[in-house]
C-alpha cells in the first residue's frame, strides 16, 4: 500500500488504513511485518483489528438468501406493467386496434385468394369453350353494312 518507500514505524492512522487490506491479504511483506509490529505494541489498533476480523468472520458465516425461481419472470412482468402505465393514454387503444386488424387480415386474405382462384377456374371453364366455337361472324368493314342472309 505504501509503495516503494520503506515502512519503519507505523503510526495509528497508517496502521488503520492497512487493517482491511491486511485481512484481505493484499499487503506487501514489508507492510505486513510493520503492521504486525505495530499491533503488538498498540492496544487501540489491536482492538480495531479484532473487531474487523470478527466482522469478517461473521459475514463469512452468513448464508446467502435463496433467490425465488420465478424472480426473472416477476421482474419482467413488473417492468412490462410499469412501461404500459408510462405509455400515452391512446397507446393501449392503438395496440388493441392493431391486434384486431391483424386478426382480421388473415381470414380476409385467405378469402380473397380463394375467391380469386375460384373466379379463375370459372373463367377458364366458361370462356374457353366460346373461343373454340366456329367463328361465322361477318367482319365489319364499314360502319353501315346491309344484313346478309
C-alpha positions as CSV (number, residue, x, y, z in Angstrom):
1,X,0.0,0.0,0.0
2,X,2.7,2.5,0.9
3,X,4.6,1.9,-2.4
4,X,8.3,1.6,-2.6
5,X,9.1,3.7,0.4
6,X,10.4,1.9,3.4
7,X,8.0,1.4,6.2
8,X,9.6,1.8,9.6
9,X,7.5,2.7,12.5
10,X,3.8,2.8,11.6
11,X,1.6,5.4,13.2
12,X,-2.0,4.6,14.1
13,X,-3.7,6.3,11.1
14,X,-1.3,4.5,8.7
15,X,-1.9,1.2,10.5
16,X,-5.7,1.6,10.5
17,X,-5.6,2.2,6.7
18,X,-3.7,-1.1,6.3
19,X,-6.0,-3.3,8.5
20,X,-8.6,-4.1,5.9
21,X,-6.1,-4.9,3.1
22,X,-4.1,-6.9,5.7
23,X,-7.2,-9.0,6.5
24,X,-7.8,-9.5,2.7
25,X,-4.1,-10.5,2.2
26,X,-3.4,-7.5,-0.1
27,X,-0.4,-6.0,1.6
28,X,3.3,-6.5,0.8
29,X,5.6,-8.4,3.1
30,X,7.2,-5.2,4.4
31,X,3.8,-3.7,5.2
32,X,2.7,-7.0,6.9
33,X,5.8,-7.0,9.2
34,X,5.4,-3.4,10.1
35,X,1.7,-3.8,10.9
36,X,2.3,-6.9,13.0
37,X,4.9,-5.0,14.9
38,X,2.5,-2.0,15.4
39,X,-0.3,-4.3,16.5
40,X,1.9,-6.0,19.1
41,X,2.6,-2.5,20.7
42,X,-0.7,-0.6,20.2
43,X,-3.7,-1.7,22.2
44,X,-6.2,0.6,20.4
45,X,-5.2,-0.8,16.9
46,X,-5.4,-4.3,18.3
47,X,-9.0,-3.7,19.3
48,X,-9.9,-2.3,15.9
49,X,-8.1,-5.2,14.2
50,X,-10.0,-7.8,16.3
51,X,-13.3,-6.0,15.6
52,X,-12.6,-6.1,11.9
53,X,-11.6,-9.7,12.0
54,X,-14.7,-10.7,13.9
55,X,-16.9,-8.8,11.4
56,X,-15.2,-10.6,8.6
57,X,-15.8,-14.0,10.3
58,X,-19.5,-13.1,11.0
59,X,-20.0,-12.1,7.4
60,X,-18.4,-15.3,6.1
61,X,-20.8,-17.3,8.2
62,X,-23.9,-15.6,6.9
63,X,-25.9,-17.6,4.4
64,X,-26.9,-16.1,1.1
65,X,-30.6,-15.7,0.7
66,X,-32.4,-18.0,-1.7
67,X,-33.5,-16.3,-4.9
68,X,-37.0,-17.3,-5.9
69,X,-37.1,-19.4,-9.1
70,X,-39.6,-17.1,-10.8
71,X,-37.8,-13.9,-9.9
72,X,-36.8,-13.2,-13.5
73,X,-40.4,-13.6,-14.7
74,X,-41.8,-11.5,-12.0
75,X,-39.3,-8.7,-12.8
76,X,-40.2,-8.8,-16.5
77,X,-43.9,-8.6,-15.7
78,X,-43.4,-5.7,-13.3
79,X,-41.3,-3.9,-15.9
80,X,-43.9,-4.5,-18.6
81,X,-46.7,-3.2,-16.3
82,X,-44.6,-0.1,-15.5
83,X,-43.9,0.5,-19.2
84,X,-47.6,0.1,-20.0
85,X,-48.6,2.7,-17.4
86,X,-46.0,5.1,-18.7
87,X,-47.3,5.0,-22.3
88,X,-49.6,7.6,-23.8
89,X,-53.3,7.1,-23.0
90,X,-54.2,6.2,-26.6
91,X,-51.3,3.8,-26.9
92,X,-53.4,0.9,-25.5
93,X,-56.2,1.7,-28.0
94,X,-53.7,1.7,-30.8
95,X,-52.3,-1.7,-29.7
96,X,-55.8,-3.1,-29.5
97,X,-56.7,-1.7,-32.9
98,X,-53.6,-3.1,-34.5
99,X,-54.2,-6.6,-32.9
100,X,-57.8,-6.7,-34.1
101,X,-56.7,-5.6,-37.6
102,X,-54.0,-8.3,-37.7
103,X,-56.6,-10.9,-36.6
104,X,-58.9,-9.7,-39.4
105,X,-56.3,-9.7,-42.1
106,X,-55.5,-13.4,-42.1
107,X,-59.1,-14.6,-42.8
108,X,-59.7,-11.7,-45.3
109,X,-56.5,-12.5,-47.2
110,X,-57.4,-16.2,-47.3
111,X,-61.0,-15.4,-48.5
112,X,-59.7,-13.0,-51.2
113,X,-57.2,-15.6,-52.6
114,X,-59.9,-18.3,-52.5
115,X,-62.3,-16.1,-54.5
116,X,-59.6,-15.2,-57.0
117,X,-58.8,-18.9,-57.5
118,X,-62.5,-19.9,-57.9
119,X,-63.0,-16.9,-60.3
120,X,-60.0,-18.0,-62.4
121,X,-61.2,-21.6,-62.6
122,X,-64.8,-20.5,-63.6
123,X,-63.5,-18.1,-66.2
124,X,-61.3,-20.8,-67.7
125,X,-64.3,-23.2,-67.8
126,X,-66.9,-20.8,-69.3
127,X,-64.8,-18.6,-71.6
128,X,-62.6,-21.2,-73.2
129,X,-65.4,-23.1,-75.0
130,X,-66.7,-19.9,-76.6
131,X,-63.3,-19.2,-78.1
132,X,-63.2,-22.7,-79.5
133,X,-66.5,-22.4,-81.4
134,X,-66.5,-21.7,-85.1
135,X,-66.3,-18.1,-85.9
136,X,-69.0,-17.4,-88.6
137,X,-69.2,-13.7,-88.0
138,X,-69.0,-11.3,-90.9
139,X,-66.2,-8.8,-90.5
140,X,-67.2,-5.2,-90.2
141,X,-65.6,-3.3,-92.9
142,X,-67.8,-0.4,-92.9
143,X,-69.9,1.2,-90.2
144,X,-73.2,0.5,-92.1
145,X,-73.5,-2.8,-93.8
146,X,-76.6,-4.3,-95.1
147,X,-77.7,-7.6,-93.4
148,X,-76.8,-10.7,-95.4
149,X,-78.5,-14.0,-95.5
